[in-house]
């Protein structure tokens, strides 16, 4: 049986975040966070917001992220540009560097033996039209987790969850995922339990 942990959940108000909260709150204390709602305000695209939010959260055993935005755009419409002017900029600054910065800040605050769980996605392995940004960012998150795991101090662990599209999100994302078999979001939430309550590190848990 896992001990009762104090977990910061970033992105707690989203479809995935609510499912993760419902799954983990059965056994642990959840501190909710988000850019617009939650007990603590954290905008992962803003490093100072991450630092302030983690300071406000206090002592933690785990940090879980269910947040991260990317643009979907046909490759033919994307032109060479600086990151801040590129269609790729949102994914790079928000979902990718937002989670990298969250990891770096959490690393210096988590109790020994704690864990970090990030969110990636199926497009790292299975590309779709207009999804090059999501594919790039998700693959980078998985690579970061694998590399960061071998250097984490104090016995800290880090993993990623990489789900396919959710049944609950098909109304919004169905046109992008024709032919995909969606999964209930609760299945993805259980992968977060595996990361938080297990012993593995440097892993990507695929939910397909």
C-alpha positions in Angstrom: 0.0 0.0 0.0 1.3 3.4 -0.9 1.7 6.0 1.9 -0.5 9.1 1.8 1.3 11.6 -0.3 0.9 15.4 -0.8 0.6 16.0 -4.6 0.5 19.2 -6.6 -1.7 18.7 -9.6 -1.2 21.3 -12.4 -4.0 21.5 -14.9 -6.5 20.2 -12.4 -9.6 21.7 -14.0 -9.2 20.1 -17.5 -10.7 16.9 -18.7 -7.5 14.9 -17.9 -6.8 16.9 -14.7 -10.2 16.2 -13.2 -9.8 12.5 -13.9 -6.4 12.4 -12.4 -7.7 14.3 -9.3 -10.5 11.8 -8.9 -8.1 8.8 -9.2 -5.4 10.1 -6.8 -7.6 11.8 -4.3 -8.9 8.3 -3.2 -5.5 7.8 -1.5 -3.7 11.1 -1.3 -3.9 14.8 -0.6 -4.3 16.8 -3.8 -3.3 20.5 -4.1 -5.0 21.8 -7.3 -3.3 24.3 -9.5 -4.0 26.0 -12.9 -3.6 29.3 -14.7 -7.2 30.3 -14.1 -8.4 28.1 -11.3 -7.3 25.9 -8.4 -6.0 26.4 -5.0 -2.8 27.8 -6.4 -2.3 29.7 -9.7 0.4 28.4 -11.9 0.9 29.3 -15.6 3.5 26.8 -16.8 4.5 29.2 -19.7 5.8 31.6 -17.1 8.8 30.4 -15.0 8.2 33.0 -12.3 4.6 31.8 -11.9 5.9 28.2 -11.5 8.4 29.3 -8.9 5.8 31.3 -7.0 3.2 28.5 -7.2 5.6 25.8 -5.9 6.7 28.1 -3.0 3.0 28.7 -2.1 2.3 24.9 -2.2 4.8 24.1 0.5 6.1 20.6 1.2 5.3 18.2 -1.6 5.8 14.5 -2.3 4.9 14.6 -6.0 4.2 17.0 -8.8 1.8 15.9 -11.6 1.2 17.9 -14.8 -1.9 17.5 -16.9 -1.5 20.9 -18.7 0.1 22.0 -21.9 -1.0 23.7 -25.1 0.1 23.3 -28.7 -1.1 24.6 -32.1 -2.6 22.4 -34.8 -1.7 23.7 -38.2 -1.0 22.2 -41.7 2.7 22.1 -42.4 2.1 23.9 -45.7 0.9 27.0 -43.7 3.9 27.2 -41.4 6.7 29.5 -42.5 10.2 30.0 -41.1 10.0 32.3 -38.1 11.4 33.2 -34.7 10.0 31.0 -32.0 7.8 33.8 -30.6 6.3 34.4 -34.0 6.0 30.7 -35.1 3.1 28.4 -35.1 5.4 26.1 -33.1 6.0 28.7 -30.5 3.0 27.9 -28.3 3.9 24.2 -28.0 7.6 24.9 -27.4 7.0 27.6 -24.7 4.0 26.1 -23.0 3.7 22.3 -23.2 7.5 21.6 -23.6 9.4 24.3 -21.7 6.6 24.8 -19.3 6.9 21.2 -18.2 10.7 21.3 -18.3 10.7 24.4 -16.1 8.1 22.8 -13.8 10.4 19.8 -13.4 13.5 22.0 -12.7 11.6 24.0 -10.0 10.1 20.9 -8.5 13.4 19.1 -8.3 14.7 21.7 -5.8 11.6 21.5 -3.6 10.3 17.9 -3.5 10.9 15.7 -0.5 13.5 13.0 -1.0 12.0 10.0 -2.9 9.4 12.1 -4.5 8.2 12.0 -8.1 7.3 14.2 -11.1 4.9 13.1 -13.8 4.5 15.0 -17.1 2.0 14.7 -20.0 3.0 13.8 -23.5 0.7 12.2 -26.1 0.2 9.6 -28.8 1.4 11.9 -31.6 5.0 11.3 -30.6 4.5 7.9 -32.1 1.6 8.3 -34.5 1.6 11.5 -36.6 -1.6 13.1 -38.0 -2.1 15.9 -40.5 -1.7 19.4 -38.9 -0.1 17.8 -35.8 3.6 18.4 -36.4 3.9 20.7 -33.4 2.3 18.2 -31.1 4.4 15.3 -32.4 7.6 17.3 -31.9 6.7 18.5 -28.4 5.5 15.2 -27.2 8.6 13.4 -28.4 10.8 16.0 -26.8 9.0 15.5 -23.5 9.5 11.8 -23.6 13.2 12.2 -24.4 13.6 14.8 -21.6 12.1 12.4 -19.1 14.4 9.6 -20.1 17.5 11.9 -19.9 16.5 13.7 -16.7 15.8 10.5 -14.8 19.5 9.6 -14.7 20.4 12.9 -13.0 17.6 13.5 -10.5 18.9 14.0 -7.0 17.6 12.6 -3.7 16.0 9.5 -5.2 13.5 11.6 -7.1 11.7 9.9 -10.0 10.3 11.3 -13.3 8.0 9.7 -15.8 5.6 10.8 -18.6 2.1 9.6 -19.5 1.4 9.4 -23.3 -2.3 8.8 -24.0 -4.2 8.7 -27.2 -7.3 10.9 -27.7 -10.0 10.6 -24.9 -13.5 9.5 -25.5 -14.6 12.6 -23.6 -12.7 14.9 -26.0 -13.9 13.5 -29.3 -16.4 16.3 -29.8 -13.5 18.8 -30.0 -10.7 16.7 -31.4 -12.5 13.9 -33.3 -11.9 15.6 -36.8 -8.1 15.4 -36.1 -8.2 11.7 -35.0 -10.3 9.9 -37.6 -9.8 6.1 -37.3 -8.2 6.3 -33.8 -9.7 4.3 -31.0 -10.3 6.8 -28.2 -9.9 5.7 -24.5 -11.8 6.7 -21.4 -9.9 9.4 -19.7 -10.0 7.4 -16.5 -7.6 4.9 -18.1 -5.1 7.7 -18.6 -5.6 8.8 -15.0 -4.6 5.3 -13.8 -1.3 5.6 -15.6 -0.6 8.7 -13.4 -1.2 6.5 -10.3 1.3 4.0 -11.7 3.9 6.8 -12.0 3.2 8.4 -8.6 2.8 5.2 -6.6 5.3 3.0 -8.4 9.1 2.7 -8.4 10.0 3.2 -12.0 11.7 6.3 -13.4 12.6 7.6 -16.9 9.5 5.8 -18.3 6.8 6.8 -20.7 3.5 5.1 -20.0 1.5 4.7 -23.2 -2.3 4.6 -22.9 -3.8 3.4 -26.2 
